[in-house]
Amino acid sequence: MTLPRVGLVWAEAANGTIGKDGVLPWHLPEDLAHFKAVTLGSAVVMGRKTWLSLPERFRPLPGRRNIVITRQPDWKAPGAEVSNSLASALQLAAEGTGEDDFVWVIGGAEVFSAVIDIAHRLEVTSLRVRIEGDAVAPAITERWRLVASDPEEGWHTSATGIEYRFQRYES
């Protein structure tokens, strides 16, 4: 079986922080809407800690096929499919995925680092604020080229006051 096209989607502070104590250390409603628009109708792959970080009322993420990776052999997640490795999660996600569809990896940092070298697209929300945390985004190396930025110049300002922009990278 061939692997699907893989995309990664995350939001990061200016210093690379993507999480603190198992949650997003900011509230950016515009990013949540962007995340939903990008991933809706697709398979999403995440680590167990990312699954647990989702508010219970959003588990499983509606309108998406939820696949959770865990090393815990008997762990269950109502509404999600459970896999014991990244490779098997991607193979599982490939089932029923069209050749032009993306499987979206949504976290956390360990899963991002493990999959970024085989990914095809990054959807990154960049925040113009430094926030301390304990989970950091993977480096966006020269392998990636920026193909879209919204806005093209400058920053949007969130209803919460945080400046941000959406950036798409392709390999």
C-alpha positions as CSV (number, residue, x, y, z in Angstrom):
1,M,0.0,0.0,0.0
2,T,1.3,3.5,-0.9
3,L,1.4,6.1,1.8
4,P,-1.0,9.1,1.4
5,R,0.1,12.7,0.9
6,V,0.9,14.0,4.3
7,G,0.4,17.5,5.6
8,L,1.3,19.0,9.0
9,V,-0.8,21.7,10.6
10,W,0.2,23.7,13.6
11,A,0.3,27.2,15.2
12,E,3.5,28.5,16.7
13,A,4.7,31.4,18.7
14,A,7.6,33.5,17.4
15,N,10.0,31.4,19.5
16,G,8.6,28.1,18.1
17,T,6.4,27.2,21.1
18,I,3.4,25.0,20.1
19,G,2.3,23.9,23.6
20,K,2.7,24.2,27.3
21,D,1.5,21.6,29.9
22,G,-0.4,19.7,27.2
23,V,-2.5,22.6,25.9
24,L,-2.2,25.6,23.5
25,P,-0.9,28.5,25.6
26,W,-3.0,31.0,23.7
27,H,-6.5,31.5,22.4
28,L,-6.8,32.4,18.7
29,P,-10.3,31.7,17.3
30,E,-9.2,32.6,13.8
31,D,-6.6,29.8,13.9
32,L,-9.2,27.3,15.2
33,A,-11.4,28.2,12.2
34,H,-8.4,27.9,9.8
35,F,-7.5,24.5,11.3
36,K,-11.1,23.3,10.8
37,A,-11.2,24.5,7.2
38,V,-7.9,22.8,6.4
39,T,-8.6,19.4,8.1
40,L,-12.4,19.0,7.6
41,G,-13.3,15.9,5.7
42,S,-9.8,14.4,6.0
43,A,-8.1,11.9,8.2
44,V,-6.2,13.5,11.1
45,V,-3.3,11.7,12.8
46,M,-2.2,12.7,16.3
47,G,-0.4,11.4,19.3
48,R,-2.2,10.3,22.4
49,K,-1.3,13.4,24.3
50,T,-2.7,15.6,21.6
51,W,-5.9,13.6,21.7
52,L,-6.1,14.1,25.4
53,S,-5.4,17.8,25.1
54,L,-8.6,18.2,23.0
55,P,-11.6,19.4,25.0
56,E,-13.8,16.3,25.6
57,R,-16.7,17.9,23.7
58,F,-14.5,18.0,20.5
59,R,-13.3,14.3,20.8
60,P,-13.3,12.9,18.2
61,L,-12.8,16.0,16.0
62,P,-16.1,16.1,14.1
63,G,-16.1,15.6,10.3
64,R,-12.7,14.0,10.3
65,R,-11.4,10.5,10.6
66,N,-9.4,10.5,13.9
67,I,-6.4,8.3,14.2
68,V,-4.4,8.3,17.5
69,I,-0.9,6.9,17.9
70,T,0.0,5.4,21.2
71,R,2.5,2.9,22.6
72,Q,0.0,1.8,25.2
73,P,-1.3,-1.6,23.8
74,D,-4.7,-1.6,25.4
75,W,-5.5,2.1,25.2
76,K,-8.9,3.0,23.7
77,A,-10.3,6.3,22.4
78,P,-14.1,6.4,21.8
79,G,-14.6,7.6,18.2
80,A,-11.0,7.2,17.1
81,E,-9.0,4.5,15.5
82,V,-5.9,3.6,17.5
83,S,-2.5,2.7,16.1
84,N,0.7,1.6,17.8
85,S,3.1,3.3,15.3
86,L,3.3,6.3,13.0
87,A,3.8,4.0,10.0
88,S,0.7,1.9,10.8
89,A,-1.3,5.1,11.4
90,L,-0.4,6.5,8.0
91,Q,-1.2,3.2,6.4
92,L,-4.5,3.2,8.2
93,A,-5.2,6.8,7.1
94,A,-4.3,5.9,3.5
95,E,-7.3,3.5,3.4
96,G,-10.1,5.4,1.7
97,T,-7.9,8.4,0.9
98,G,-7.9,9.7,-2.7
99,E,-4.5,10.4,-4.4
100,D,-5.1,14.1,-4.2
101,D,-6.3,14.1,-0.6
102,F,-4.1,14.9,2.4
103,V,-3.8,13.1,5.7
104,W,-3.2,15.8,8.3
105,V,-0.8,15.3,11.2
106,I,-2.0,17.6,14.0
107,G,0.5,16.9,16.8
108,G,2.3,16.8,19.0
109,A,5.9,17.8,18.7
110,E,7.2,14.2,18.7
111,V,4.9,13.1,15.9
112,F,5.7,16.3,13.9
113,S,9.4,15.6,14.2
114,A,9.0,12.0,13.2
115,V,6.9,12.8,10.0
116,I,8.2,16.1,8.7
117,D,10.8,14.5,6.4
118,I,8.1,12.6,4.4
119,A,5.5,15.4,4.5
120,H,4.4,17.3,1.4
121,R,2.8,20.4,2.9
122,L,2.9,22.5,6.1
123,E,0.1,24.8,7.2
124,V,1.6,27.0,9.8
125,T,-0.1,29.8,11.8
126,S,2.7,32.1,12.9
127,L,2.0,34.2,16.0
128,R,3.8,37.5,16.5
129,V,4.4,36.9,20.1
130,R,6.9,35.0,22.2
131,I,5.3,32.5,24.6
132,E,7.2,30.1,26.8
133,G,6.2,26.4,26.6
134,D,7.5,22.9,26.7
135,A,6.6,21.7,23.2
136,V,8.3,23.2,20.1
137,A,7.6,23.1,16.4
138,P,10.0,21.3,14.1
139,A,12.4,23.4,12.1
140,I,11.2,24.5,8.7
141,T,14.4,23.8,6.7
142,E,15.5,24.8,3.2
143,R,13.6,21.8,1.9
144,W,10.4,23.8,2.3
145,R,9.4,26.8,0.2
146,L,6.8,29.3,1.2
147,V,4.0,29.2,-1.4
148,A,1.3,31.3,0.3
149,S,1.0,33.8,3.1
150,D,-2.2,35.4,4.4
151,P,-1.8,38.3,4.6
152,E,0.9,38.5,1.9
153,E,2.6,41.3,3.9
154,G,2.1,42.2,7.6
155,W,-0.1,40.5,10.1
156,H,-3.8,40.0,10.9
157,T,-4.9,40.9,14.4
158,S,-7.0,38.4,16.3
159,A,-10.1,39.3,18.2
160,T,-7.9,38.4,21.2
161,G,-5.2,41.0,20.2
162,I,-2.6,38.5,19.0
163,E,-1.0,39.3,15.6
164,Y,-0.8,36.2,13.3
165,R,-0.5,35.1,9.7
166,F,-1.2,31.8,7.9
167,Q,1.7,30.4,5.9
168,R,1.7,27.4,3.5
169,Y,4.9,25.6,2.7
170,E,5.4,22.8,0.1
171,S,8.3,20.5,-0.4
